[in-house]
Amino acid sequence: MTPTPVGMRCPECSRQRTKVRSGPAAYSTTPTLTYIIIGICVALQLGQSASAGRDDIFVQGALFGPSVANGELWRLVTSGFLHAGLIHLLFNMYALYILGSMLEPAIGRVRFALLYFVSLLCGSFGALLLTPDKPTVGASGAVFGLMAGAIVIMRNRGIDPMASGLPFWLGLNLVLTFTLANLSVGGHLGGIVGGVLTAVVLFELPDRVRLPQLAPALLAGALGAAAIAGSVAVVA
């Protein structure tokens, strides 16, 4: 056997030149989508600050049950990009940066997008379920979904979630959710449920059931659609 850069090969094989083919990269090491979401949230916050005294962006984009009942379904998504002040924005964007930098390169942009936006929609559903008449904004539902989803993904890949500290931070934030005023209990709990279910569909289910390649993504999309339908139903 002859040592080569690709391992031990037989003498006949080692004299052959192997053609190397490069396929498209499935994953990028740059969390591009994470940066885009952060950029949108920051831009909208700057827009809110620039229109101080009118709050047009907040009024038109916040999650509010009666407005959703009137057909303004965009609020289910736009509310996740608006924040009630700079401190609220900084806390959520810092958490999103940490989680997105870890998750997006590891699972790919498409699955990260599904995890984020299904968690966001489930957070909106949870907020409308518990406080339909209270205006709600913030990316925290999606962020809670990322934390819960990351724990499921770690377990699926044989990584001890406790070593990452995520269960501790998720538990601490849940305690704060139930003890501090003006935090959306329904939004946070809904985000967690959405994150867990999406991660199970995308990562656990394919390991247990033979499915077509696109089936997990379609099922995750169906979870988001179900959250939209549930939101409409609770305010109808």
SVG drawing of the C-alpha trace seen along z (x, -y; Angstrom):
<svg xmlns="http://www.w3.org/2000/svg" viewBox="-65 -64 69 66">
<polyline fill="none" stroke="black" stroke-width="0.4" points="0.0,0.0 1.2,-3.5 0.6,-6.5 -1.2,-9.3 -2.9,-12.6 -6.2,-10.8 -5.1,-7.8 -3.5,-4.4 -4.0,-3.2 -2.8,-0.2 0.3,-0.7 -1.8,-0.6 -4.4,-3.0 -1.8,-5.4 -0.5,-6.0 -3.9,-7.1 -5.0,-10.7 -8.4,-11.1 -10.6,-13.8 -11.9,-16.0 -15.4,-17.4 -16.7,-20.2 -20.4,-20.3 -22.4,-23.4 -21.9,-24.2 -24.9,-23.1 -24.0,-25.3 -22.2,-28.6 -20.1,-29.6 -21.5,-33.1 -24.9,-33.4 -26.3,-35.7 -30.0,-35.3 -29.3,-36.1 -27.5,-39.3 -30.4,-40.2 -33.0,-39.8 -30.9,-41.8 -30.5,-44.5 -34.3,-44.7 -35.0,-45.0 -32.4,-47.7 -33.7,-49.6 -37.3,-49.5 -36.2,-50.7 -34.4,-53.6 -37.6,-54.3 -39.6,-54.3 -37.2,-56.7 -37.3,-59.0 -41.0,-59.2 -41.2,-59.9 -44.6,-61.2 -46.4,-59.3 -45.3,-55.7 -46.7,-54.9 -44.5,-51.8 -45.5,-50.5 -49.2,-51.1 -49.3,-49.5 -47.1,-46.5 -47.7,-45.5 -49.6,-42.3 -53.1,-43.3 -56.1,-40.9 -58.8,-43.2 -56.6,-44.2 -55.8,-40.6 -59.5,-39.9 -60.0,-42.6 -57.7,-40.8 -54.3,-42.4 -52.5,-39.1 -49.1,-40.7 -49.0,-41.7 -48.3,-38.0 -44.9,-38.5 -44.1,-42.2 -44.6,-42.2 -41.6,-40.0 -39.4,-42.7 -40.6,-45.6 -39.4,-46.4 -40.6,-48.5 -37.5,-50.5 -33.7,-50.2 -33.2,-48.0 -35.8,-45.5 -34.1,-45.5 -30.6,-45.0 -31.5,-42.1 -33.3,-40.3 -30.7,-41.0 -27.8,-39.9 -29.6,-36.6 -30.4,-36.2 -26.8,-36.9 -25.5,-34.3 -28.0,-31.6 -28.0,-32.4 -24.2,-32.3 -24.3,-28.9 -27.3,-27.4 -27.4,-28.8 -24.0,-27.5 -24.7,-24.2 -28.1,-23.4 -28.2,-25.5 -30.0,-28.6 -33.3,-27.0 -33.8,-25.0 -32.7,-27.9 -35.3,-30.1 -38.0,-27.5 -37.1,-27.2 -37.0,-30.9 -40.2,-31.9 -42.3,-29.0 -41.3,-29.9 -42.2,-33.5 -45.7,-32.5 -46.3,-30.2 -45.2,-32.9 -47.8,-35.2 -50.4,-32.5 -49.6,-32.1 -49.7,-35.9 -53.1,-36.1 -54.3,-33.1 -53.5,-34.7 -53.6,-38.4 -55.5,-39.2 -56.3,-42.8 -52.8,-43.8 -50.4,-45.1 -47.4,-42.9 -44.0,-43.3 -40.6,-41.7 -38.5,-38.9 -38.4,-37.0 -41.0,-34.4 -38.7,-33.4 -35.6,-33.6 -37.2,-31.3 -38.0,-28.9 -34.4,-29.0 -33.2,-28.1 -35.7,-25.2 -35.0,-24.0 -31.2,-24.1 -31.6,-21.8 -33.6,-19.3 -31.0,-19.5 -28.1,-19.0 -29.7,-15.9 -30.3,-14.6 -26.6,-15.0 -25.4,-13.3 -24.3,-16.6 -25.1,-17.1 -27.3,-20.3 -26.3,-20.9 -22.7,-21.4 -23.8,-24.4 -25.7,-26.1 -28.8,-26.5 -31.2,-24.7 -30.1,-27.0 -30.6,-30.1 -34.0,-28.9 -35.1,-28.1 -33.9,-31.5 -35.7,-33.3 -38.9,-31.4 -38.6,-32.4 -38.3,-36.0 -41.2,-35.6 -43.5,-34.7 -42.1,-37.2 -41.5,-40.4 -44.2,-42.7 -44.9,-43.5 -43.4,-40.2 -45.5,-38.1 -46.1,-34.8 -48.1,-33.5 -45.5,-34.7 -42.6,-33.1 -44.4,-29.8 -45.8,-29.7 -42.3,-30.2 -40.9,-27.4 -43.6,-25.0 -43.0,-26.1 -39.2,-25.7 -39.5,-22.2 -42.0,-20.9 -40.1,-22.4 -36.8,-20.8 -38.5,-17.5 -40.0,-17.6 -36.8,-18.6 -34.3,-16.5 -35.9,-13.7 -38.6,-12.6 -36.4,-11.8 -34.3,-9.6 -37.3,-7.6 -39.5,-7.5 -38.4,-7.2 -39.7,-10.4 -39.1,-12.1 -36.4,-14.7 -38.7,-17.7 -41.2,-16.3 -39.7,-17.6 -39.5,-21.1 -43.1,-20.9 -44.3,-19.6 -42.5,-22.5 -44.2,-24.9 -47.5,-23.3 -46.8,-24.0 -46.4,-27.7 -49.6,-27.6 -51.4,-25.9 -50.2,-28.7 -51.6,-31.3 -54.9,-29.5 -55.0,-29.2 -54.3,-32.9 -57.2,-33.8 -59.5,-31.4 -58.8,-32.8 -59.6,-36.4 -62.5,-35.6"/>
</svg>
